[in-house]
């Protein structure tokens, strides 16, 4: 079952998907040359928004937490891609220590850890899960929402190595996005950390990612001769903000106005009748905290206390002083009455599956990955690598091919971003 | 549906499969280090024989011709592996010229060409099929047995390049095993030939392959502490034969006797009650021509005219003067009343699927890939990469894991063989 795209499929999206399809050999050739130059992250997920007239990534997660939502039919694809990733990043590894998030009570997240470690074991690694949570002081069996049992063990620091009882691994896979900063126990380790520490939200900035994405799209759009805006949300940043103390609101409002004007002009060019909107969110951090939908400059001037509180802290209580303003992209994909947002999963530079976040109580202009949000995952029914070039551009496998291309463009941006922000370079 | 293994699963095979399963991380780690040293062939298929007490490759084909027999569910796995193969061997390639076998009337073979080119197109290449057959003098549409249409075009030599009308490719993929020698049109090309010309039967020798396999297995058996014989058929060679003129029969008979004695001694060690046998086949060549089953030295002395004719020529009328004597491995896998032989398909170093050759009218000690042979392909129902370590060793996915391991051992031997026989080294 694929969400029905409510917008008529005869406008720019059809043109865009048609262009992606007919350019497939050119696109794949270009990706090959890019991956020779930039090493893909070990894994990633990309949230896409499909507005009918536009298809764009809105978030690139380097610590994906929804492997449990993928179609089990594509497990072999994950295993094969994991093998490639391991070969590239740590070919000598026999053992892998996986460090998950600390929220050990989220049984859905635990199911992700279960799915991820299963893939890695099938790829031929000895895998154990080491927790850096203060709650895990001894080997602890936890149960996923669907009754699988996983063992979390407290990590031990021995010199410059992180070990478990009778388990010293050559590499450590982080599934913890370091939103709360880099804990001391992870600093100055001699083992390889995958992804590297600077991929965590302690140092990563969304604006750096989208700056790299800008450049990727500029080149890609030229390659297949399209307007880069069709794949790229406009963005801007605003720093030195203090929502509590109401510092910087004017600057933010002015930037909102400029951004809305730019979007409005594009909407006019393409005959889009919807109202432009902007998403303001913390430049560092994830989990949809510190995020708001803005349709006019006044929206950021008239924040009430509750809204200011909501904007001023993100995960782990971190204070927000830098935000990214991102062109809002309407979600026009629906499943029955619910809004659906595609999420694409990748290992190394391969798309290995994805799912729709289907959410009944949210609007088409809202962030679907928000606190307290309950979404129903709907696994993609086909992988993103099997377009039917003879079929209609909106045929199911072709829609997925388009998703896969845009997700890989975001992945390439992440690769460039990580190379540019590497402290050792 | 998986062929039922008629032998009781509590003997050495259980032990062997158990050992492979419990050694999985060690095995995969070892393979990773091997593939760092040796480049895998672009593609290959390996014929296995499962005797219950022994699981061994009997033939490694570097121009696999049965992609049409794979489970369509694993197409994404093929595409992903093809992407890896292309990245490694010809990352710059946009276009690929595929050169198939000349037997253009075999509509099942044409279906293989259709399946193979579909995979390569899905991996993002522009693919066209260039024939070197004298029968193809203009672009010709041919129909596969199930109604798909494929276009074969006559190749043109332009200087040191092989081209089609409006199609000059950076690389050429051979799906033609060159049994009849290397045609002049393929010599001294400046384009990359994949696999290289010396992988063809014009120069390749089975005995070189199995000599490399001997060394691979010696190391592998030490790694997981098993008797190498459990994965390795004994073999010997005999040269300067002329079956027509009855030259060399005595030498061949003596070698058969020695080989049978070695097998008999192993059978005694393992309490195997079957009668040992030897397969004598042309050291160069394929398609099951020039092949016979031998149970005593007399069997090669008492050849009648018809048998001598059968042994003395292989595909394309080539004369046989060198043979390989290979320990016969019984096939104890059955589907209903029919004998079944697993065939594993690989692209780059990944197992991408396989099928059983199911043949109703052949015995357990006969070659199943023989002229006039009609087999029913039965696609593997799971890929070979998803063992269920918690399941019984003879659980279906575990049997396939064992197949995948042994097929990759043969693939590694082929990689070493190609490196050793490379005329440019």
HADDOCK unambig.tbl for C-alpha pairs under 7 A between the chains (distance, minus, plus):
assign (segid A and resid 24 and name CA) (segid B and resid 124 and name CA) 5.90 0.50 0.50
assign (segid A and resid 25 and name CA) (segid B and resid 94 and name CA) 6.59 0.50 0.50
assign (segid A and resid 25 and name CA) (segid B and resid 124 and name CA) 4.37 0.50 0.50
assign (segid A and resid 25 and name CA) (segid B and resid 125 and name CA) 4.99 0.50 0.50
assign (segid A and resid 25 and name CA) (segid B and resid 126 and name CA) 6.03 0.50 0.50
assign (segid A and resid 28 and name CA) (segid B and resid 124 and name CA) 5.09 0.50 0.50
assign (segid A and resid 29 and name CA) (segid B and resid 94 and name CA) 5.92 0.50 0.50
assign (segid A and resid 29 and name CA) (segid B and resid 124 and name CA) 6.96 0.50 0.50
assign (segid A and resid 32 and name CA) (segid B and resid 87 and name CA) 6.55 0.50 0.50
assign (segid A and resid 32 and name CA) (segid B and resid 91 and name CA) 6.21 0.50 0.50
assign (segid A and resid 33 and name CA) (segid B and resid 91 and name CA) 6.91 0.50 0.50
assign (segid A and resid 76 and name CA) (segid B and resid 385 and name CA) 6.49 0.50 0.50
assign (segid A and resid 76 and name CA) (segid B and resid 386 and name CA) 6.80 0.50 0.50
assign (segid A and resid 77 and name CA) (segid B and resid 77 and name CA) 5.62 0.50 0.50
assign (segid A and resid 87 and name CA) (segid B and resid 32 and name CA) 6.55 0.50 0.50
assign (segid A and resid 91 and name CA) (segid B and resid 32 and name CA) 6.23 0.50 0.50
assign (segid A and resid 91 and name CA) (segid B and resid 33 and name CA) 6.95 0.50 0.50
assign (segid A and resid 94 and name CA) (segid B and resid 25 and name CA) 6.58 0.50 0.50
assign (segid A and resid 94 and name CA) (segid B and resid 29 and name CA) 5.91 0.50 0.50
assign (segid A and resid 122 and name CA) (segid B and resid 385 and name CA) 6.87 0.50 0.50
assign (segid A and resid 122 and name CA) (segid B and resid 386 and name CA) 6.11 0.50 0.50
assign (segid A and resid 124 and name CA) (segid B and resid 24 and name CA) 5.90 0.50 0.50
assign (segid A and resid 124 and name CA) (segid B and resid 25 and name CA) 4.38 0.50 0.50
assign (segid A and resid 124 and name CA) (segid B and resid 28 and name CA) 5.12 0.50 0.50
assign (segid A and resid 125 and name CA) (segid B and resid 25 and name CA) 5.02 0.50 0.50
assign (segid A and resid 126 and name CA) (segid B and resid 25 and name CA) 6.06 0.50 0.50
assign (segid A and resid 383 and name CA) (segid B and resid 76 and name CA) 6.99 0.50 0.50
assign (segid A and resid 385 and name CA) (segid B and resid 76 and name CA) 6.46 0.50 0.50
assign (segid A and resid 385 and name CA) (segid B and resid 122 and name CA) 6.87 0.50 0.50
assign (segid A and resid 386 and name CA) (segid B and resid 76 and name CA) 6.78 0.50 0.50
assign (segid A and resid 386 and name CA) (segid B and resid 122 and name CA) 6.10 0.50 0.50
